[in-house]
Amino acid sequence: MEHGPSRILVVDDELPIRTTLGDLLRRRGYLVETAASGEEALALIHQRPFDLLLLDLKMPGLGGLEVAQRARERQPQAAIIILTGHGSLESALEGMHLGVFDYLLKTASPQEVLARVEAAIAQQQEAQRQRALLEALHKVVSELQGRAGEERAVEPGPAEGWIRVGDLQISTWKQQARLGDQVLNLTPTEFRVLVCLAQQAGQVMSYQQIIRCAQGYEAASYEAAELIKPHIYHLRQKLEPDPSNPRYILTVRGTGYLLAVSEQQKSP
């Protein structure tokens, strides 16, 4: 897949920083637009797509994390880097929930800024390539199934990479989850969390085990709990008939979560 120059939006209420970053990135060949406030940034985000958002953490009105949260609804694939004069654990954790690629101090050198921007855009483009490849594969498979004859229901089996827990069916090959006949609209992280819980259905998984399984890194118990809670919340909104009284994803207070198994059997 060929890519033209990446489009970057620089958002900072300080004109010198805005101008310096804009000039630096333009000299590297990027298409750059700037905004002096979070409100101005959102107006631009609603007008056209960006590959990368470079957001000041602290601004009058809407701050960087608020802009990131709203931008995610409009442009979920855009990479995000937060600019900050001083970081904090709380803002870093919130940023991780929003899928922020990195935090950069405003005192960072031009070389460091360019290196992190290039890394963020490379990751974003790789994710685009993988999505395009999956779409192409799904299209080919659909066409082959269509040629094979009349569409018929196929019982999911182990060779197809299915996990089944009661009415919940998960295809690890298609990256798809269904509850009965309903396809669940899950983010990649939500899907991985659900797969981890389904693989251990009926067993308690600690916060740390879920983070290790779904995200691939280690975290302290408290940090892991804070990181996983938003994903469990969104999973319940999509999976549970009554999210306030869950019957599938159960909380084991102070420990973690489990995917409940009643009379149903789990298929590996």
C-alpha positions in Angstrom: 0.0 0.0 0.0 1.4 3.4 -1.0 1.2 6.3 1.4 1.4 10.0 0.5 2.7 12.5 3.0 1.2 11.9 6.4 -1.1 14.6 7.7 -0.4 15.9 11.2 -2.4 18.2 13.4 -0.4 20.2 16.0 -2.5 21.6 18.9 -1.0 24.0 21.4 -2.1 27.2 22.9 1.4 28.6 22.9 2.3 30.2 19.5 6.1 29.6 19.7 5.7 25.9 20.4 3.0 25.6 17.7 5.1 27.4 15.1 8.3 25.5 16.0 6.8 22.1 15.8 4.9 23.0 12.6 8.1 24.1 10.9 10.1 21.1 12.1 7.5 18.6 10.8 7.0 20.4 7.5 10.7 20.3 6.8 10.6 16.6 7.3 7.9 16.4 4.5 4.7 16.1 6.6 1.5 18.0 5.8 0.9 20.0 9.0 -2.0 22.0 10.3 -2.1 23.8 13.6 -4.8 24.7 16.1 -4.5 27.1 19.1 -7.2 25.4 21.2 -8.9 22.1 21.8 -12.1 23.5 20.3 -10.4 24.6 17.1 -8.7 21.2 16.9 -12.1 19.4 17.1 -13.5 21.6 14.3 -10.6 20.6 12.0 -10.9 16.9 13.0 -14.5 17.0 11.9 -13.5 18.4 8.6 -10.8 16.0 7.4 -8.8 13.0 8.5 -5.3 13.1 10.2 -2.7 10.4 10.6 -1.3 11.9 13.8 -2.6 14.3 16.5 0.1 16.1 18.5 -1.9 17.5 21.5 -0.9 19.8 24.3 -2.0 18.2 27.6 -2.9 21.5 29.4 -4.8 24.1 27.5 -7.6 26.6 28.5 -11.0 25.0 27.7 -10.5 21.5 26.3 -7.2 19.9 27.3 -5.3 17.3 25.3 -6.9 14.2 26.8 -10.4 15.6 26.3 -9.6 16.3 22.6 -8.1 12.8 22.3 -11.2 11.2 23.7 -13.5 13.1 21.3 -11.2 12.6 18.4 -11.2 8.8 19.0 -15.0 8.8 18.2 -14.4 10.6 14.9 -11.0 9.2 13.8 -10.3 6.0 15.8 -7.3 5.1 13.7 -5.3 8.3 14.2 -2.1 8.1 16.2 -1.9 10.4 19.2 1.1 11.9 21.0 0.5 14.1 24.1 2.8 17.1 24.7 3.3 18.0 28.4 5.4 20.2 30.5 4.9 17.8 33.5 3.4 14.3 33.4 1.5 12.5 36.0 0.5 8.8 36.6 -3.2 9.7 36.4 -2.9 11.4 33.0 -0.6 8.6 31.7 -3.1 5.9 32.8 -6.0 7.8 31.2 -3.9 8.3 28.0 -3.3 4.5 27.9 -7.0 3.9 28.1 -7.4 6.2 25.1 -4.7 4.5 23.1 -2.2 7.4 23.3 1.0 6.3 21.5 3.4 8.4 23.7 4.0 11.3 26.0 6.6 13.9 25.0 8.0 16.6 27.2 7.9 20.1 25.7 11.7 20.3 26.4 12.3 17.3 24.1 15.0 17.8 21.4 13.9 18.1 17.7 15.5 14.7 17.0 13.4 13.1 19.8 10.2 14.7 18.5 10.8 13.5 15.0 11.8 10.0 16.1 8.6 9.6 18.1 6.4 11.0 15.4 8.0 8.7 12.8 7.5 5.7 15.2 3.8 6.6 15.8 3.0 7.0 12.1 4.9 3.8 11.2 2.7 2.0 13.8 -0.4 3.6 12.4 0.4 2.6 8.8 1.2 -0.9 9.8 -2.2 -1.2 11.5 -3.8 0.1 8.3 -1.9 -2.5 6.2 -3.1 -5.3 8.6 -6.7 -4.1 8.4 -6.5 -4.0 4.6 -5.0 -7.5 4.5 -7.7 -8.9 6.8 -10.5 -7.2 4.7 -8.9 -8.7 1.5 -8.7 -12.2 3.1 -12.3 -12.0 4.3 -13.4 -11.0 0.8 -11.6 -13.9 -0.8 -13.0 -16.3 1.7 -16.5 -15.0 1.2 -16.1 -15.3 -2.6 -14.8 -18.9 -2.2 -17.7 -19.8 0.0 -20.2 -18.3 -2.5 -18.7 -20.4 -5.3 -18.9 -23.5 -3.2 -22.7 -23.5 -3.3 -25.6 -22.4 -1.3 -24.7 -20.8 2.0 -25.3 -23.1 4.9 -24.8 -22.9 8.6 -21.5 -24.5 9.7 -20.9 -25.6 13.3 -17.8 -24.0 14.6 -15.0 -26.5 15.2 -11.5 -26.5 16.7 -9.8 -26.5 13.4 -11.4 -23.2 12.5 -10.0 -21.4 15.6 -13.3 -21.1 17.4 -13.9 -20.8 21.2 -17.4 -21.4 22.4 -18.8 -20.7 25.8 -22.6 -21.2 25.8 -24.1 -18.8 23.4 -20.9 -16.9 23.0 -18.8 -17.9 20.0 -15.4 -16.4 19.2 -13.5 -16.9 16.0 -9.8 -16.2 16.6 -9.2 -16.5 12.9 -11.8 -14.0 11.8 -11.3 -11.8 14.9 -15.0 -11.9 15.5 -17.3 -12.6 18.4 -21.0 -13.5 18.4 -23.6 -13.8 21.1 -26.2 -16.0 19.6 -26.9 -14.5 16.1 -25.6 -11.1 17.1 -22.1 -10.0 16.0 -20.5 -8.0 18.7 -18.8 -4.8 17.6 -15.6 -5.0 19.6 -12.4 -3.0 19.5 -9.1 -5.0 19.1 -8.3 -4.7 22.8 -11.8 -5.7 23.9 -11.6 -8.7 21.6 -8.3 -9.8 23.1 -9.6 -9.4 26.6 -12.7 -11.5 25.8 -10.6 -14.2 24.2 -8.4 -14.4 27.3 -11.4 -14.7 29.6 -13.0 -17.3 27.3 -9.9 -19.4 27.2 -10.1 -19.6 31.0 -13.9 -19.7 31.2 -15.2 -20.5 34.7 -11.8 -19.6 36.2 -10.8 -16.4 37.9 -8.2 -14.3 36.0 -6.3 -11.7 38.0 -6.0 -8.2 36.6 -2.3 -8.9 36.0 -3.1 -12.1 34.1 -5.6 -10.4 31.8 -3.2 -7.5 31.0 -0.4 -10.0 30.3 -2.6 -12.1 28.1 -4.4 -9.3 26.2 -1.7 -6.6 26.1 1.5 -8.6 26.3 3.2 -6.7 29.2 3.6 -6.9 32.9 1.9 -4.4 35.3 1.6 -4.0 39.0 -1.8 -5.2 40.5 -3.2 -1.7 41.1 -2.1 -0.4 37.7 -3.4 -3.6 35.9 -6.8 -3.1 37.6 -7.0 0.5 36.5 -6.0 -0.4 32.9 -8.4 -3.2 32.5 -11.6 -1.7 34.1 -12.5 0.5 31.1 -12.3 -2.4 28.7 -14.4 -4.6 31.0 -17.0 -1.8 31.3 -17.2 -1.5 27.5 -17.4 -5.2 27.0 -20.3 -5.5 29.4 -22.1 -2.7 27.6 -21.9 -4.8 24.4 -22.3 -8.3 25.8 -24.6 -8.1 28.8 -28.4 -7.8 28.6 -28.2 -5.7 31.8 -24.6 -4.3 32.2 -25.4 -3.1 35.7 -26.2 -6.8 36.7 -23.7 -8.8 34.6 -24.2 -12.5 34.1 -21.4 -13.2 31.7 -18.3 -11.2 32.9 -18.3 -11.4 36.7 -16.2 -9.4 39.1 -14.2 -11.2 41.8 -13.6 -8.3 44.1 -10.0 -7.3 44.7 -8.8 -10.1 42.4 -10.0 -9.9 38.8 -12.7 -11.2 36.6 -14.1 -14.5 35.2 -16.3 -15.5 32.3 -19.1 -17.4 33.8 -20.0 -20.9 32.6 -23.4 -22.3 33.6 -24.7 -25.4 31.9 -22.9 -24.6 28.7 -19.7 -26.3 27.6 -16.6 -24.6 26.4 -15.1 -25.7 23.1 -11.3 -25.0 22.6 
